[in-house]
């Protein structure tokens, strides 16, 4: 649709106003006052209202079990990394720490 064709269209709610956008949900034309942006899309107020009513509202604690699971997995991974790093450091001979390790290699 060209700009000239859009300029000929009138707002669905305000027939005396020029339409500036077309709602992708209901395919009707609306003026600036009747259209809004939501989720990077331009929607009319009635389609936006229907979309918000259809979407179930999640409580702030609904993701808590998943978040706790992520925390526990991350904690276990870090603990294991430090545990094995400690074992690796314990396997280094004490002569390395005393400085005699390098003297014996000459």
C-alpha positions as CSV (number, residue, x, y, z in Angstrom):
1,X,0.0,0.0,0.0
2,X,1.4,3.4,-1.0
3,X,1.4,6.5,1.1
4,X,-1.2,8.1,-1.2
5,X,-3.6,5.2,-0.6
6,X,-3.0,5.3,3.1
7,X,-3.7,9.1,3.1
8,X,-7.1,8.3,1.6
9,X,-8.0,6.0,4.5
10,X,-9.7,7.2,7.7
11,X,-9.4,6.1,11.3
12,X,-11.8,3.3,12.3
13,X,-12.7,5.1,15.6
14,X,-12.4,8.7,14.4
15,X,-13.8,9.1,10.8
16,X,-12.7,12.7,10.5
17,X,-9.0,11.8,11.1
18,X,-6.6,10.5,8.6
19,X,-5.3,7.0,9.2
20,X,-1.5,6.6,9.8
21,X,-1.2,2.9,10.4
22,X,-2.9,-0.4,9.8
23,X,-3.2,-2.9,12.6
24,X,-1.6,-6.2,11.6
25,X,-4.1,-8.2,13.7
26,X,-7.5,-6.9,12.6
27,X,-6.3,-5.2,9.4
28,X,-8.2,-2.0,10.1
29,X,-6.8,1.6,9.8
30,X,-6.3,3.9,12.8
31,X,-5.0,7.4,13.6
32,X,-2.0,8.1,15.8
33,X,-4.2,8.3,18.9
34,X,-5.8,4.8,18.4
35,X,-2.6,2.9,17.7
36,X,0.2,1.9,20.1
37,X,3.5,0.0,20.0
38,X,3.7,-3.4,21.8
39,X,6.5,-5.9,21.4
40,X,8.0,-4.0,18.5
41,X,4.7,-4.1,16.7
42,X,2.0,-1.5,16.1
43,X,-1.4,-2.6,17.3
44,X,-4.7,-1.0,17.8
45,X,-6.0,-0.7,21.4
46,X,-8.7,-3.4,21.0
47,X,-6.2,-6.0,19.6
48,X,-3.7,-5.0,22.3
49,X,-6.4,-5.5,25.0
50,X,-7.3,-8.9,23.6
51,X,-3.7,-9.9,23.4
52,X,-3.0,-9.0,27.0
53,X,-6.1,-10.8,28.2
54,X,-5.1,-14.0,26.5
55,X,-1.6,-13.9,27.9
56,X,-1.6,-15.5,31.4
57,X,-0.1,-13.3,34.0
58,X,2.9,-15.0,35.8
59,X,3.6,-14.4,39.4
60,X,7.1,-13.2,40.2
61,X,7.7,-16.5,42.1
62,X,6.8,-18.7,39.1
63,X,10.4,-18.9,37.9
64,X,11.8,-19.3,41.4
65,X,12.3,-23.2,41.2
66,X,14.1,-22.8,37.9
67,X,16.3,-20.0,39.2
68,X,17.1,-22.1,42.3
69,X,18.0,-25.1,40.2
70,X,20.3,-22.9,38.0
71,X,22.0,-21.5,41.2
72,X,22.6,-25.0,42.6
73,X,24.0,-26.4,39.4
74,X,26.3,-23.4,39.1
75,X,27.4,-23.7,42.7
76,X,28.2,-27.5,42.2
77,X,30.2,-26.8,39.1
78,X,32.3,-24.1,40.8
79,X,32.7,-26.3,43.9
80,X,33.9,-29.2,41.7
81,X,36.3,-27.0,39.8
82,X,37.9,-25.7,43.0
83,X,37.9,-29.3,44.5
84,X,39.8,-30.7,41.6
85,X,42.1,-27.7,41.5
86,X,43.0,-28.4,45.1
87,X,43.7,-32.0,44.4
88,X,45.9,-31.0,41.5
89,X,47.9,-28.6,43.7
90,X,48.3,-31.3,46.3
91,X,49.9,-33.6,43.7
92,X,52.7,-31.1,43.1
93,X,55.8,-32.4,44.9
94,X,56.9,-30.4,48.0
95,X,60.4,-30.0,46.5
96,X,58.7,-27.7,43.9
97,X,57.6,-25.3,46.6
98,X,60.9,-25.4,48.5
99,X,62.9,-24.4,45.4
100,X,64.9,-27.6,45.3
101,X,62.9,-28.9,42.4
102,X,64.7,-26.6,39.9
103,X,68.1,-27.2,41.4
104,X,67.9,-31.0,40.7
105,X,67.2,-30.5,37.0
106,X,70.6,-28.9,36.2
